[in-house]
Amino acid sequence: MSELKNKIIQALIDQKNIFGDELLENITRKTKMEKSFQDAKSLDELNKMICNCTNCVLGDTRTKFVFGTGNPEAEVVVIGEGPGSEEDQQGVPFVGRAGQLLTDILKAIKFERDEVYICNIVKCRPPGNRNPLPDEVSECIPYLHKQIELIKPKMILCVGLVAANSLFNKKESLANYRGNVLEFRGIKTMVTYHPAALLRNPNWKRGCWEDVKKFRSLFDELKSN
Ligand code: SF4
């Protein structure tokens, strides 16, 4: 036991010699922020608490932090993977061509963009539009969980495989998600294609249309109960 204790003490001394107090300061700052953001009472408050986050490397390369946009009391939350180039510039999720397509998809099932809430799994842009890495997702996803807790939506629409696998912490294929009604923390959730994928492969639009029609029917059913 005392050997283990000595090893731990030596490891701490080594870390201090290498990193100085910086490592300890970073851990303390992060722990304080984690505690405080859980106390946020509104999305605005949460945004203010986390907008300077640098808990993962994406915080070093972002232009703007992309919190989310829309109705703070939305009945529907749309979740994507992470900001792209235009989102990073503007600080708003789903702008540009993919964003316009998402707006059109929502409109086709009778949701206005500002009626729903739109956000991403990670709040900072992965360089070169790569997928967020598992440690980046695990650092950032508590913020999304808190957003969902504050909004209390009736339904979640997850767009894209990365968003779905991150939300459910699984490694499934998109085909295994699509068409199914899942539950995330008691909230009915469906998964469809990411609008950027639909721009690359317009043949998938028909499948997306089937998915979102089902989403709307289920939403109407929930509302009528
Ligand atoms: S991606 Fe999330 S965890 Fe990483 S720096 Fe940005 S806000 Fe923080």
Residues whose N, C-alpha, C, O or C-beta is under 5 A from the ligand:
A	BS01	SF4	I50 C53 T54 N55 C56 L58 G59 V122 K123 C124 E136 E139 C140
